[in-house]
């Protein structure tokens, strides 16, 4: 099963991407096949969103890198499963 980590922080940004990397390292056994991160700031509120994913490739070993991000639309997605 894949591993997912992340948080939403207020505009003061108390945590950093290093904290996310530490979280992902702690769950490396959940997804040894790939790792990805994404962070962005919400335009309206200034909140910071951090998403991290450890992937266990079972069905599609070559594709499906996560988190999936669309910077132009301001969207990001990470999940355990398939579409």
PDB file of N, CA, C and O in Angstrom:
ATOM      1  N   UNK A   1       0.838  -1.176   0.000  1.00  0.00           N
ATOM      2  CA  UNK A   1       0.000   0.000   0.000  1.00  0.00           C
ATOM      3  C   UNK A   1       0.886   1.243   0.000  1.00  0.00           C
ATOM      4  O   UNK A   1       1.873   1.305   0.733  1.00  0.00           O
ATOM      5  N   UNK A   2       0.538   2.216  -0.809  1.00  0.00           N
ATOM      6  CA  UNK A   2       1.297   3.464  -0.894  1.00  0.00           C
ATOM      7  C   UNK A   2       1.235   4.224   0.427  1.00  0.00           C
ATOM      8  O   UNK A   2       0.378   3.953   1.269  1.00  0.00           O
ATOM      9  N   UNK A   3       2.139   5.167   0.599  1.00  0.00           N
ATOM     10  CA  UNK A   3       2.144   6.018   1.778  1.00  0.00           C
ATOM     11  C   UNK A   3       1.934   7.467   1.384  1.00  0.00           C
ATOM     12  O   UNK A   3       2.509   7.940   0.404  1.00  0.00           O
ATOM     13  N   UNK A   4       1.116   8.169   2.142  1.00  0.00           N
ATOM     14  CA  UNK A   4       0.794   9.562   1.859  1.00  0.00           C
ATOM     15  C   UNK A   4       1.075  10.394   3.100  1.00  0.00           C
ATOM     16  O   UNK A   4       0.742   9.989   4.213  1.00  0.00           O
ATOM     17  N   UNK A   5       1.689  11.556   2.910  1.00  0.00           N
ATOM     18  CA  UNK A   5       1.965  12.476   4.022  1.00  0.00           C
ATOM     19  C   UNK A   5       1.684  13.890   3.551  1.00  0.00           C
ATOM     20  O   UNK A   5       1.725  14.177   2.355  1.00  0.00           O
ATOM     21  N   UNK A   6       1.398  14.773   4.498  1.00  0.00           N
ATOM     22  CA  UNK A   6       1.192  16.165   4.127  1.00  0.00           C
ATOM     23  C   UNK A   6       0.475  16.950   5.196  1.00  0.00           C
ATOM     24  O   UNK A   6       0.083  16.407   6.229  1.00  0.00           O
ATOM     25  N   UNK A   7       0.307  18.224   4.944  1.00  0.00           N
ATOM     26  CA  UNK A   7      -0.391  19.111   5.878  1.00  0.00           C
ATOM     27  C   UNK A   7      -0.717  20.418   5.188  1.00  0.00           C
ATOM     28  O   UNK A   7      -0.196  20.731   4.117  1.00  0.00           O
ATOM     29  N   UNK A   8      -1.589  21.165   5.825  1.00  0.00           N
ATOM     30  CA  UNK A   8      -1.890  22.542   5.433  1.00  0.00           C
ATOM     31  C   UNK A   8      -1.455  23.422   6.590  1.00  0.00           C
ATOM     32  O   UNK A   8      -1.859  23.199   7.732  1.00  0.00           O
ATOM     33  N   UNK A   9      -0.634  24.420   6.298  1.00  0.00           N
ATOM     34  CA  UNK A   9      -0.107  25.312   7.334  1.00  0.00           C
ATOM     35  C   UNK A   9      -0.578  26.738   7.083  1.00  0.00           C
ATOM     36  O   UNK A   9      -0.825  27.136   5.945  1.00  0.00           O
ATOM     37  N   UNK A  10      -0.696  27.489   8.153  1.00  0.00           N
ATOM     38  CA  UNK A  10      -1.068  28.892   8.044  1.00  0.00           C
ATOM     39  C   UNK A  10      -0.010  29.697   7.317  1.00  0.00           C
ATOM     40  O   UNK A  10       1.063  29.174   7.015  1.00  0.00           O
ATOM     41  N   UNK A  11      -0.288  30.953   7.033  1.00  0.00           N
ATOM     42  CA  UNK A  11       0.635  31.797   6.280  1.00  0.00           C
ATOM     43  C   UNK A  11       2.028  31.929   6.907  1.00  0.00           C
ATOM     44  O   UNK A  11       2.985  32.262   6.207  1.00  0.00           O
ATOM     45  N   UNK A  12       2.156  31.672   8.215  1.00  0.00           N
ATOM     46  CA  UNK A  12       3.470  31.801   8.859  1.00  0.00           C
ATOM     47  C   UNK A  12       4.419  30.669   8.485  1.00  0.00           C
ATOM     48  O   UNK A  12       5.624  30.776   8.712  1.00  0.00           O
ATOM     49  N   UNK A  13       3.891  29.581   7.912  1.00  0.00           N
ATOM     50  CA  UNK A  13       4.688  28.448   7.415  1.00  0.00           C
ATOM     51  C   UNK A  13       5.638  27.905   8.480  1.00  0.00           C
ATOM     52  O   UNK A  13       6.856  28.063   8.392  1.00  0.00           O
ATOM     53  N   UNK A  14       5.060  27.272   9.470  1.00  0.00           N
ATOM     54  CA  UNK A  14       5.829  26.737  10.592  1.00  0.00           C
ATOM     55  C   UNK A  14       6.697  25.540  10.190  1.00  0.00           C
ATOM     56  O   UNK A  14       7.766  25.342  10.766  1.00  0.00           O
ATOM     57  N   UNK A  15       6.256  24.741   9.212  1.00  0.00           N
ATOM     58  CA  UNK A  15       7.021  23.579   8.776  1.00  0.00           C
ATOM     59  C   UNK A  15       7.610  23.832   7.399  1.00  0.00           C
ATOM     60  O   UNK A  15       7.166  24.726   6.679  1.00  0.00           O
ATOM     61  N   UNK A  16       8.614  23.038   7.035  1.00  0.00           N
ATOM     62  CA  UNK A  16       9.293  23.214   5.751  1.00  0.00           C
ATOM     63  C   UNK A  16       9.234  21.926   4.944  1.00  0.00           C
ATOM     64  O   UNK A  16       8.756  20.901   5.432  1.00  0.00           O
ATOM     65  N   UNK A  17       9.715  21.979   3.724  1.00  0.00           N
ATOM     66  CA  UNK A  17       9.762  20.784   2.878  1.00  0.00           C
ATOM     67  C   UNK A  17      10.693  19.733   3.471  1.00  0.00           C
ATOM     68  O   UNK A  17      10.522  18.544   3.202  1.00  0.00           O
ATOM     69  N   UNK A  18      11.672  20.144   4.272  1.00  0.00           N
ATOM     70  CA  UNK A  18      12.531  19.166   4.949  1.00  0.00           C
ATOM     71  C   UNK A  18      11.724  18.277   5.883  1.00  0.00           C
ATOM     72  O   UNK A  18      12.014  17.087   6.009  1.00  0.00           O
ATOM     73  N   UNK A  19      10.715  18.838   6.538  1.00  0.00           N
ATOM     74  CA  UNK A  19       9.838  18.039   7.406  1.00  0.00           C
ATOM     75  C   UNK A  19       9.075  17.013   6.577  1.00  0.00           C
ATOM     76  O   UNK A  19       8.901  15.874   7.012  1.00  0.00           O
ATOM     77  N   UNK A  20       8.625  17.398   5.400  1.00  0.00           N
ATOM     78  CA  UNK A  20       7.907  16.477   4.520  1.00  0.00           C
ATOM     79  C   UNK A  20       8.832  15.347   4.072  1.00  0.00           C
ATOM     80  O   UNK A  20       8.426  14.185   4.043  1.00  0.00           O
ATOM     81  N   UNK A  21      10.063  15.681   3.728  1.00  0.00           N
ATOM     82  CA  UNK A  21      11.027  14.652   3.326  1.00  0.00           C
ATOM     83  C   UNK A  21      11.291  13.667   4.464  1.00  0.00           C
ATOM     84  O   UNK A  21      11.442  12.469   4.223  1.00  0.00           O
ATOM     85  N   UNK A  22      11.348  14.159   5.687  1.00  0.00           N
ATOM     86  CA  UNK A  22      11.525  13.281   6.848  1.00  0.00           C
ATOM     87  C   UNK A  22      10.327  12.355   7.023  1.00  0.00           C
ATOM     88  O   UNK A  22      10.488  11.173   7.329  1.00  0.00           O
ATOM     89  N   UNK A  23       9.124  12.897   6.828  1.00  0.00           N
ATOM     90  CA  UNK A  23       7.913  12.070   6.914  1.00  0.00           C
ATOM     91  C   UNK A  23       7.939  10.956   5.873  1.00  0.00           C
ATOM     92  O   UNK A  23       7.620   9.805   6.172  1.00  0.00           O
ATOM     93  N   UNK A  24       8.321  11.309   4.654  1.00  0.00           N
ATOM     94  CA  UNK A  24       8.363  10.310   3.586  1.00  0.00           C
ATOM     95  C   UNK A  24       9.438   9.259   3.840  1.00  0.00           C
ATOM     96  O   UNK A  24       9.247   8.086   3.519  1.00  0.00           O
ATOM     97  N   UNK A  25      10.548   9.667   4.406  1.00  0.00           N
ATOM     98  CA  UNK A  25      11.594   8.698   4.739  1.00  0.00           C
ATOM     99  C   UNK A  25      11.093   7.714   5.801  1.00  0.00           C
ATOM    100  O   UNK A  25      11.422   6.529   5.761  1.00  0.00           O
ATOM    101  N   UNK A  26      10.300   8.211   6.742  1.00  0.00           N
ATOM    102  CA  UNK A  26       9.774   7.351   7.805  1.00  0.00           C
ATOM    103  C   UNK A  26       8.802   6.302   7.272  1.00  0.00           C
ATOM    104  O   UNK A  26       8.635   5.251   7.891  1.00  0.00           O
ATOM    105  N   UNK A  27       8.158   6.570   6.130  1.00  0.00           N
ATOM    106  CA  UNK A  27       7.226   5.602   5.560  1.00  0.00           C
ATOM    107  C   UNK A  27       7.757   5.009   4.249  1.00  0.00           C
ATOM    108  O   UNK A  27       6.970   4.548   3.422  1.00  0.00           O
ATOM    109  N   UNK A  28       9.057   5.015   4.055  1.00  0.00           N
ATOM    110  CA  UNK A  28       9.671   4.514   2.821  1.00  0.00           C
ATOM    111  C   UNK A  28       9.297   3.056   2.552  1.00  0.00           C
ATOM    112  O   UNK A  28       9.187   2.653   1.395  1.00  0.00           O
ATOM    113  N   UNK A  29       9.101   2.272   3.596  1.00  0.00           N
ATOM    114  CA  UNK A  29       8.734   0.871   3.431  1.00  0.00           C
ATOM    115  C   UNK A  29       7.343   0.707   2.809  1.00  0.00           C
ATOM    116  O   UNK A  29       7.028  -0.358   2.278  1.00  0.00           O
ATOM    117  N   UNK A  30       6.519   1.739   2.868  1.00  0.00           N
ATOM    118  CA  UNK A  30       5.165   1.682   2.304  1.00  0.00           C
ATOM    119  C   UNK A  30       5.178   1.846   0.787  1.00  0.00           C
ATOM    120  O   UNK A  30       4.252   1.410   0.102  1.00  0.00           O
ATOM    121  N   UNK A  31       6.229   2.476   0.265  1.00  0.00           N
ATOM    122  CA  UNK A  31       6.289   2.707  -1.171  1.00  0.00           C
ATOM    123  C   UNK A  31       7.721   2.868  -1.637  1.00  0.00           C
ATOM    124  O   UNK A  31       8.199   3.993  -1.781  1.00  0.00           O
ATOM    125  N   UNK A  32       8.416   1.764  -1.875  1.00  0.00           N
ATOM    126  CA  UNK A  32       9.822   1.851  -2.251  1.00  0.00           C
ATOM    127  C   UNK A  32      10.078   2.178  -3.723  1.00  0.00           C
ATOM    128  O   UNK A  32      11.228   2.368  -4.118  1.00  0.00           O
ATOM    129  N   UNK A  33       9.019   2.246  -4.542  1.00  0.00           N
ATOM    130  CA  UNK A  33       9.223   2.366  -5.985  1.00  0.00           C
ATOM    131  C   UNK A  33       9.318   3.796  -6.516  1.00  0.00           C
ATOM    132  O   UNK A  33       9.888   4.019  -7.584  1.00  0.00           O
ATOM    133  N   UNK A  34       8.776   4.753  -5.795  1.00  0.00           N
ATOM    134  CA  UNK A  34       8.829   6.143  -6.264  1.00  0.00           C
ATOM    135  C   UNK A  34       8.469   7.065  -5.107  1.00  0.00           C
ATOM    136  O   UNK A  34       7.829   6.655  -4.138  1.00  0.00           O
ATOM    137  N   UNK A  35       8.888   8.305  -5.227  1.00  0.00           N
ATOM    138  CA  UNK A  35       8.584   9.313  -4.219  1.00  0.00           C
ATOM    139  C   UNK A  35       8.356  10.635  -4.929  1.00  0.00           C
ATOM    140  O   UNK A  35       9.046  10.956  -5.897  1.00  0.00           O
ATOM    141  N   UNK A  36       7.383  11.405  -4.444  1.00  0.00           N
ATOM    142  CA  UNK A  36       7.127  12.718  -5.025  1.00  0.00           C
ATOM    143  C   UNK A  36       6.618  13.684  -3.983  1.00  0.00           C
ATOM    144  O   UNK A  36       6.023  13.279  -2.984  1.00  0.00           O
ATOM    145  N   UNK A  37       6.852  14.965  -4.217  1.00  0.00           N
ATOM    146  CA  UNK A  37       6.359  16.004  -3.314  1.00  0.00           C
ATOM    147  C   UNK A  37       5.789  17.157  -4.138  1.00  0.00           C
ATOM    148  O   UNK A  37       6.105  17.328  -5.316  1.00  0.00           O
ATOM    149  N   UNK A  38       4.952  17.926  -3.487  1.00  0.00           N
ATOM    150  CA  UNK A  38       4.366  19.106  -4.105  1.00  0.00           C
ATOM    151  C   UNK A  38       4.040  20.081  -2.984  1.00  0.00           C
ATOM    152  O   UNK A  38       3.538  19.667  -1.939  1.00  0.00           O
ATOM    153  N   UNK A  39       4.310  21.343  -3.175  1.00  0.00           N
ATOM    154  CA  UNK A  39       3.857  22.353  -2.208  1.00  0.00           C
ATOM    155  C   UNK A  39       3.499  23.627  -2.953  1.00  0.00           C
ATOM    156  O   UNK A  39       4.108  23.979  -3.963  1.00  0.00           O
ATOM    157  N   UNK A  40       2.504  24.295  -2.428  1.00  0.00           N
ATOM    158  CA  UNK A  40       2.057  25.545  -3.045  1.00  0.00           C
ATOM    159  C   UNK A  40       1.349  26.396  -2.008  1.00  0.00           C
ATOM    160  O   UNK A  40       1.007  25.917  -0.927  1.00  0.00           O
ATOM    161  N   UNK A  41       1.132  27.648  -2.336  1.00  0.00           N
ATOM    162  CA  UNK A  41       0.441  28.594  -1.460  1.00  0.00           C
ATOM    163  C   UNK A  41      -0.926  28.902  -2.051  1.00  0.00           C
ATOM    164  O   UNK A  41      -1.048  29.179  -3.244  1.00  0.00           O
ATOM    165  N   UNK A  42      -1.957  28.852  -1.204  1.00  0.00           N
ATOM    166  CA  UNK A  42      -3.314  29.196  -1.633  1.00  0.00           C
ATOM    167  C   UNK A  42      -3.398  30.703  -1.827  1.00  0.00           C
ATOM    168  O   UNK A  42      -3.073  31.471  -0.920  1.00  0.00           O
ATOM    169  N   UNK A  43      -3.826  31.118  -2.990  1.00  0.00           N
ATOM    170  CA  UNK A  43      -3.849  32.542  -3.325  1.00  0.00           C
ATOM    171  C   UNK A  43      -4.760  33.348  -2.404  1.00  0.00           C
ATOM    172  O   UNK A  43      -4.398  34.454  -2.002  1.00  0.00           O
ATOM    173  N   UNK A  44      -5.916  32.826  -2.067  1.00  0.00           N
ATOM    174  CA  UNK A  44      -6.881  33.587  -1.287  1.00  0.00           C
ATOM    175  C   UNK A  44      -6.519  33.768   0.177  1.00  0.00           C
ATOM    176  O   UNK A  44      -6.776  34.825   0.754  1.00  0.00           O
ATOM    177  N   UNK A  45      -5.922  32.740   0.788  1.00  0.00           N
ATOM    178  CA  UNK A  45      -5.691  32.778   2.237  1.00  0.00           C
ATOM    179  C   UNK A  45      -4.226  32.838   2.634  1.00  0.00           C
ATOM    180  O   UNK A  45      -3.911  33.198   3.768  1.00  0.00           O
ATOM    181  N   UNK A  46      -3.332  32.494   1.727  1.00  0.00           N
ATOM    182  CA  UNK A  46      -1.914  32.465   2.056  1.00  0.00           C
ATOM    183  C   UNK A  46      -1.472  31.175   2.735  1.00  0.00           C
ATOM    184  O   UNK A  46      -0.299  31.033   3.081  1.00  0.00           O
ATOM    185  N   UNK A  47      -2.391  30.233   2.930  1.00  0.00           N
ATOM    186  CA  UNK A  47      -2.026  28.951   3.530  1.00  0.00           C
ATOM    187  C   UNK A  47      -1.084  28.179   2.610  1.00  0.00           C
ATOM    188  O   UNK A  47      -1.163  28.292   1.387  1.00  0.00           O
ATOM    189  N   UNK A  48      -0.196  27.394   3.214  1.00  0.00           N
ATOM    190  CA  UNK A  48       0.715  26.539   2.465  1.00  0.00           C
ATOM    191  C   UNK A  48       0.204  25.102   2.524  1.00  0.00           C
ATOM    192  O   UNK A  48      -0.201  24.615   3.579  1.00  0.00           O
ATOM    193  N   UNK A  49       0.232  24.431   1.368  1.00  0.00           N
ATOM    194  CA  UNK A  49      -0.176  23.032   1.277  1.00  0.00           C
ATOM    195  C   UNK A  49       1.048  22.215   0.885  1.00  0.00           C
ATOM    196  O   UNK A  49       1.736  22.535  -0.084  1.00  0.00           O
ATOM    197  N   UNK A  50       1.309  21.165   1.642  1.00  0.00           N
ATOM    198  CA  UNK A  50       2.415  20.262   1.371  1.00  0.00           C
ATOM    199  C   UNK A  50       1.854  18.858   1.185  1.00  0.00           C
ATOM    200  O   UNK A  50       1.126  18.369   2.048  1.00  0.00           O
ATOM    201  N   UNK A  51       2.180  18.201   0.070  1.00  0.00           N
ATOM    202  CA  UNK A  51       1.760  16.833  -0.188  1.00  0.00           C
ATOM    203  C   UNK A  51       2.977  15.984  -0.520  1.00  0.00           C
ATOM    204  O   UNK A  51       3.872  16.422  -1.244  1.00  0.00           O
ATOM    205  N   UNK A  52       3.007  14.770   0.011  1.00  0.00           N
ATOM    206  CA  UNK A  52       4.073  13.830  -0.295  1.00  0.00           C
ATOM    207  C   UNK A  52       3.500  12.457  -0.535  1.00  0.00           C
ATOM    208  O   UNK A  52       2.473  12.097   0.040  1.00  0.00           O
ATOM    209  N   UNK A  53       4.161  11.680  -1.385  1.00  0.00           N
ATOM    210  CA  UNK A  53       3.658  10.361  -1.752  1.00  0.00           C
ATOM    211  C   UNK A  53       4.816   9.381  -1.900  1.00  0.00           C
ATOM    212  O   UNK A  53       5.817   9.688  -2.545  1.00  0.00           O
ATOM    213  N   UNK A  54       4.676   8.204  -1.301  1.00  0.00           N
ATOM    214  CA  UNK A  54       5.591   7.072  -1.518  1.00  0.00           C
ATOM    215  C   UNK A  54       4.798   6.027  -2.283  1.00  0.00           C
ATOM    216  O   UNK A  54       3.709   5.643  -1.856  1.00  0.00           O
ATOM    217  N   UNK A  55       5.323   5.564  -3.401  1.00  0.00           N
ATOM    218  CA  UNK A  55       4.547   4.706  -4.306  1.00  0.00           C
ATOM    219  C   UNK A  55       5.025   3.264  -4.273  1.00  0.00           C
ATOM    220  O   UNK A  55       6.219   2.975  -4.366  1.00  0.00           O
ATOM    221  N   UNK A  56       4.061   2.375  -4.140  1.00  0.00           N
ATOM    222  CA  UNK A  56       4.270   0.944  -4.303  1.00  0.00           C
ATOM    223  C   UNK A  56       3.664   0.575  -5.648  1.00  0.00           C
ATOM    224  O   UNK A  56       2.442   0.519  -5.786  1.00  0.00           O
ATOM    225  N   UNK A  57       4.514   0.322  -6.642  1.00  0.00           N
ATOM    226  CA  UNK A  57       4.050   0.073  -8.008  1.00  0.00           C
ATOM    227  C   UNK A  57       3.619  -1.386  -8.156  1.00  0.00           C
ATOM    228  O   UNK A  57       4.447  -2.297  -8.121  1.00  0.00           O
ATOM    229  N   UNK A  58       2.329  -1.590  -8.321  1.00  0.00           N
ATOM    230  CA  UNK A  58       1.806  -2.937  -8.507  1.00  0.00           C
ATOM    231  C   UNK A  58       1.237  -3.092  -9.914  1.00  0.00           C
ATOM    232  O   UNK A  58       1.584  -4.036 -10.622  1.00  0.00           O
ATOM    233  N   UNK A  59       0.374  -2.178 -10.319  1.00  0.00           N
ATOM    234  CA  UNK A  59      -0.308  -2.312 -11.608  1.00  0.00           C
ATOM    235  C   UNK A  59       0.457  -1.625 -12.738  1.00  0.00           C
ATOM    236  O   UNK A  59       0.604  -2.210 -13.811  1.00  0.00           O
ATOM    237  N   UNK A  60       0.937  -0.431 -12.535  1.00  0.00           N
ATOM    238  CA  UNK A  60       1.624   0.339 -13.577  1.00  0.00           C
ATOM    239  C   UNK A  60       3.012   0.715 -13.073  1.00  0.00           C
ATOM    240  O   UNK A  60       3.204   1.817 -12.559  1.00  0.00           O
ATOM    241  N   UNK A  61       3.987  -0.192 -13.215  1.00  0.00           N
ATOM    242  CA  UNK A  61       5.306   0.081 -12.636  1.00  0.00           C
ATOM    243  C   UNK A  61       6.061   1.251 -13.264  1.00  0.00           C
ATOM    244  O   UNK A  61       6.985   1.779 -12.647  1.00  0.00           O
ATOM    245  N   UNK A  62       5.689   1.669 -14.478  1.00  0.00           N
ATOM    246  CA  UNK A  62       6.432   2.731 -15.159  1.00  0.00           C
ATOM    247  C   UNK A  62       5.814   4.111 -15.021  1.00  0.00           C
ATOM    248  O   UNK A  62       6.526   5.104 -15.168  1.00  0.00           O
ATOM    249  N   UNK A  63       4.528   4.216 -14.747  1.00  0.00           N
ATOM    250  CA  UNK A  63       3.859   5.518 -14.753  1.00  0.00           C
ATOM    251  C   UNK A  63       3.286   5.891 -13.405  1.00  0.00           C
ATOM    252  O   UNK A  63       3.670   5.347 -12.370  1.00  0.00           O
ATOM    253  N   UNK A  64       2.374   6.814 -13.441  1.00  0.00           N
ATOM    254  CA  UNK A  64       1.581   7.215 -12.279  1.00  0.00           C
ATOM    255  C   UNK A  64       2.378   7.901 -11.180  1.00  0.00           C
ATOM    256  O   UNK A  64       2.153   7.632 -10.001  1.00  0.00           O
ATOM    257  N   UNK A  65       3.305   8.783 -11.543  1.00  0.00           N
ATOM    258  CA  UNK A  65       4.050   9.556 -10.539  1.00  0.00           C
ATOM    259  C   UNK A  65       3.081  10.484  -9.805  1.00  0.00           C
ATOM    260  O   UNK A  65       2.244  11.137 -10.427  1.00  0.00           O
ATOM    261  N   UNK A  66       3.203  10.535  -8.486  1.00  0.00           N
ATOM    262  CA  UNK A  66       2.350  11.393  -7.656  1.00  0.00           C
ATOM    263  C   UNK A  66       3.213  12.211  -6.715  1.00  0.00           C
ATOM    264  O   UNK A  66       4.359  11.837  -6.467  1.00  0.00           O
ATOM    265  N   UNK A  67       2.712  13.301  -6.188  1.00  0.00           N
ATOM    266  CA  UNK A  67       1.424  13.917  -6.442  1.00  0.00           C
ATOM    267  C   UNK A  67       1.313  14.406  -7.884  1.00  0.00           C
ATOM    268  O   UNK A  67       2.300  14.791  -8.511  1.00  0.00           O
ATOM    269  N   UNK A  68       0.092  14.377  -8.384  1.00  0.00           N
ATOM    270  CA  UNK A  68      -0.197  14.912  -9.709  1.00  0.00           C
ATOM    271  C   UNK A  68      -0.536  16.385  -9.525  1.00  0.00           C
ATOM    272  O   UNK A  68      -1.399  16.736  -8.721  1.00  0.00           O
ATOM    273  N   UNK A  69       0.152  17.249 -10.279  1.00  0.00           N
ATOM    274  CA  UNK A  69      -0.014  18.700 -10.083  1.00  0.00           C
ATOM    275  C   UNK A  69      -0.323  19.396 -11.399  1.00  0.00           C
ATOM    276  O   UNK A  69       0.222  19.046 -12.446  1.00  0.00           O
ATOM    277  N   UNK A  70      -1.198  20.377 -11.331  1.00  0.00           N
ATOM    278  CA  UNK A  70      -1.499  21.255 -12.446  1.00  0.00           C
ATOM    279  C   UNK A  70      -1.333  22.681 -11.932  1.00  0.00           C
ATOM    280  O   UNK A  70      -2.268  23.269 -11.390  1.00  0.00           O
ATOM    281  N   UNK A  71      -0.138  23.227 -12.108  1.00  0.00           N
ATOM    282  CA  UNK A  71       0.174  24.550 -11.573  1.00  0.00           C
ATOM    283  C   UNK A  71      -0.724  25.633 -12.170  1.00  0.00           C
ATOM    284  O   UNK A  71      -1.109  26.569 -11.469  1.00  0.00           O
ATOM    285  N   UNK A  72      -1.064  25.516 -13.461  1.00  0.00           N
ATOM    286  CA  UNK A  72      -1.898  26.534 -14.105  1.00  0.00           C
ATOM    287  C   UNK A  72      -3.287  26.600 -13.472  1.00  0.00           C
ATOM    288  O   UNK A  72      -3.863  27.679 -13.339  1.00  0.00           O
ATOM    289  N   UNK A  73      -3.815  25.450 -13.085  1.00  0.00           N
ATOM    290  CA  UNK A  73      -5.148  25.416 -12.470  1.00  0.00           C
ATOM    291  C   UNK A  73      -5.083  25.533 -10.950  1.00  0.00           C
ATOM    292  O   UNK A  73      -6.110  25.723 -10.298  1.00  0.00           O
ATOM    293  N   UNK A  74      -3.879  25.420 -10.379  1.00  0.00           N
ATOM    294  CA  UNK A  74      -3.730  25.491  -8.933  1.00  0.00           C
ATOM    295  C   UNK A  74      -4.261  24.250  -8.226  1.00  0.00           C
ATOM    296  O   UNK A  74      -4.807  24.341  -7.126  1.00  0.00           O
ATOM    297  N   UNK A  75      -4.100  23.090  -8.860  1.00  0.00           N
ATOM    298  CA  UNK A  75      -4.630  21.846  -8.314  1.00  0.00           C
ATOM    299  C   UNK A  75      -3.517  20.828  -8.089  1.00  0.00           C
ATOM    300  O   UNK A  75      -2.535  20.788  -8.829  1.00  0.00           O
ATOM    301  N   UNK A  76      -3.687  20.006  -7.056  1.00  0.00           N
ATOM    302  CA  UNK A  76      -2.775  18.901  -6.797  1.00  0.00           C
ATOM    303  C   UNK A  76      -3.585  17.747  -6.216  1.00  0.00           C
ATOM    304  O   UNK A  76      -4.590  17.964  -5.538  1.00  0.00           O
ATOM    305  N   UNK A  77      -3.144  16.519  -6.486  1.00  0.00           N
ATOM    306  CA  UNK A  77      -3.862  15.330  -6.050  1.00  0.00           C
ATOM    307  C   UNK A  77      -2.859  14.244  -5.710  1.00  0.00           C
ATOM    308  O   UNK A  77      -1.908  14.017  -6.459  1.00  0.00           O
ATOM    309  N   UNK A  78      -3.062  13.582  -4.603  1.00  0.00           N
ATOM    310  CA  UNK A  78      -2.327  12.367  -4.287  1.00  0.00           C
ATOM    311  C   UNK A  78      -3.311  11.396  -3.659  1.00  0.00           C
ATOM    312  O   UNK A  78      -4.155  11.795  -2.857  1.00  0.00           O
ATOM    313  N   UNK A  79      -3.206  10.115  -4.021  1.00  0.00           N
ATOM    314  CA  UNK A  79      -4.165   9.146  -3.515  1.00  0.00           C
ATOM    315  C   UNK A  79      -3.580   7.747  -3.591  1.00  0.00           C
ATOM    316  O   UNK A  79      -2.564   7.522  -4.249  1.00  0.00           O
ATOM    317  N   UNK A  80      -4.223   6.815  -2.919  1.00  0.00           N
ATOM    318  CA  UNK A  80      -3.854   5.415  -2.939  1.00  0.00           C
ATOM    319  C   UNK A  80      -4.925   4.691  -3.722  1.00  0.00           C
ATOM    320  O   UNK A  80      -6.046   4.528  -3.239  1.00  0.00           O
ATOM    321  N   UNK A  81      -4.592   4.250  -4.937  1.00  0.00           N
ATOM    322  CA  UNK A  81      -5.557   3.560  -5.773  1.00  0.00           C
ATOM    323  C   UNK A  81      -5.239   3.783  -7.233  1.00  0.00           C
ATOM    324  O   UNK A  81      -4.121   4.158  -7.587  1.00  0.00           O
ATOM    325  N   UNK A  82      -6.212   3.556  -8.069  1.00  0.00           N
ATOM    326  CA  UNK A  82      -6.021   3.765  -9.492  1.00  0.00           C
ATOM    327  C   UNK A  82      -7.267   4.384 -10.094  1.00  0.00           C
ATOM    328  O   UNK A  82      -8.370   4.256  -9.563  1.00  0.00           O
ATOM    329  N   UNK A  83      -7.064   5.057 -11.217  1.00  0.00           N
ATOM    330  CA  UNK A  83      -8.195   5.646 -11.932  1.00  0.00           C
ATOM    331  C   UNK A  83      -8.456   4.789 -13.161  1.00  0.00           C
ATOM    332  O   UNK A  83      -9.368   5.080 -13.935  1.00  0.00           O
TER     333      UNK A  83
END
